[in-house]
């Protein structure tokens, strides 16, 4: 007759001799939750391609722009959907008013995308202007004027999002009351 200790040791030795088992049910639950989390949180962000030549200004705006045509303004050139349209020096040197080369490219892009739906006609086509923070305001104004003249009236400016300072919240709240 063996002692309790000897039987317990024998039982543990038998258990440790068996190959290890992996509980896949718990692992599958974790991966299912992870996939659902990534699917839910993936849809509300539009990723704009970063450009090394453009340093975006910062903003505390929380509303995200819709996916649309992108105009990038680097210190050297103006690009529509990544294709160079006009150099910044030529744009600044030309007379005031709309930029003709940009207007022609916007017309071409509008023709490719087709006519606007009835609900979109009041708002116009959407465009995102991604400009360097050192871009002259005069140039930004002319780009926006050109966009508006070509029926791209829903204009968004790309910025780096930062959190709002606490003092700005209290000042805004005090002004409203």
N, C-alpha and C positions, 0 to 999 in steps of 0.2 A: 504494500500500500504506500502510495507516495503522499508527500505532504502537500498542503495547499500551495505553498510557495513553488514547489517543483511543478505542479500542474499549471499554475499561472505562467511560469517561465516557458514551459513547453508550448502552451497556447500562444504566447507572444512570439516564440520562434517560428511556429507554423504560419502565423499571420504575416510576419516579416519576410518569409520565404516566398510568398505569393507576389506576382508582378503587381506593380502599382496601377491603380485605376484612376482615370481622370473623369470627373463629373462634368460631362459636356452640357448638361441642361443649364446649369448656372452660367457657364461660359456663353452659351447661345443667348440667354436672356440679356446678358451684359452687352453683347454685340448688337442685338435687336434694338435696345434702348439707345445705343450710340448711333446707329444708323438713322433712327427716327429723329434724334436730336439734330444730327447734321442736315437731314432733309428739311426740317422745319426752319432752321436758322440760315439756310443757304440762299433763300429766295429774296431777301430784302436788301441785298447789297449789290450795287453795280460797281464792278471793278474797272477803273480806267487805267489804261496802260501808263505806267510811270515813264516820264521822260527826264533824262538826266539834265537837260538844258532848261527845264522849267521848274522854278521853285514856286509852289502854290502859296497864296496868302492863307491866313488862318481865319476861322470863323466859328462862332458858337451856334450856327444854324443847325437844327435837328431834322428838318425836312430833307428827304433824299430826292434827287432828280430822277425822272423816268429815263429809261434807256433810249438814247436818241443819237442824232448826228453829233460828232465831236469836232470842234475847231480848236487846234492847239496853236498857241502863239508863243514861240520861243524867242529869245533875243535876236535870232537871225531871220526866221521865216514864219509864215502863216501856213498851217497844214490843215486840210480837211480830210478826215478819216485817214490820217497818216500820209496823205499825198501832198507834197509842197504845191502851193498855189501862187504865193506872192512873197517877196522878201519884205522884211519889216522896213528896211531903209527906203525901198520903192513906195511902200504904203505911206510912210511919213512924208516923203517928198512929193507925192501926188497932191492934186488940188483937193479941197474939202469935199465932202459928200460921200456917197457910197463908193466902195472899192470895187471896180469893175471886174477884175479877175476873180475875186471872191464871189461876187454876185453871179457870174457865169457858172462857177462850180456849184453854187447852191442851187441854181436852176437845174443843172444836170442831175444833182442828187435828188431833187424833188421829182424830176421826170422818172427816175429809176424807181422811186418808192410808190409812184402812182398817185391818184387823186385822194384828197382828204375825205374822210367820212363826214357826214353832216354834223355830227356832234363836235368834231375837231375843227371845223371851219371857223368857229368863233374864236377859238384859242390860237389857231395857227399851228404850224409844224414846230416840233421841239428841237432845240439845239443846246449843246453844252459847250461853253467857251472855257477852255483850259489855258489860262494865260499866266505868264511869269509875273511874280509880284512886283517886279520893277517895270512892267509894261506901262508906257505913258497912257494916261487917261484918255487923251485925244485919240489914240489908236483904238482903245477899247470902245469908245463912243462911236467911231466910224465903223467898226466891225459890227456892233449891235445895230446901228442904223442900216447897214447893208443887209443884215439878217432880216430885220423887220420889213425892208422893202421887197424882199424875196419870199414873204409870207412865213418866215421863221420867227414868229412872235413870242413863242413860249421859250424864253431864254433863261438858262441856268448858268451860273458861274461855278466852276470847280474850285473847291477850297479844301484845305486840311481842317478837319474837325477837331476842335479842342473843347474842353469843358468850360462852361461859363464861370467867371469869377463870382464869388459870393456877393460882393458889393454890387455887381450889376443886377442881380436878382432883387436885392432889397431896394435899389433905386427905382427899378421898373415897377415894383409893387407899390412903392410910395407915390409914384406919379399917377397911378391908376385910381387910387382911392380918393 
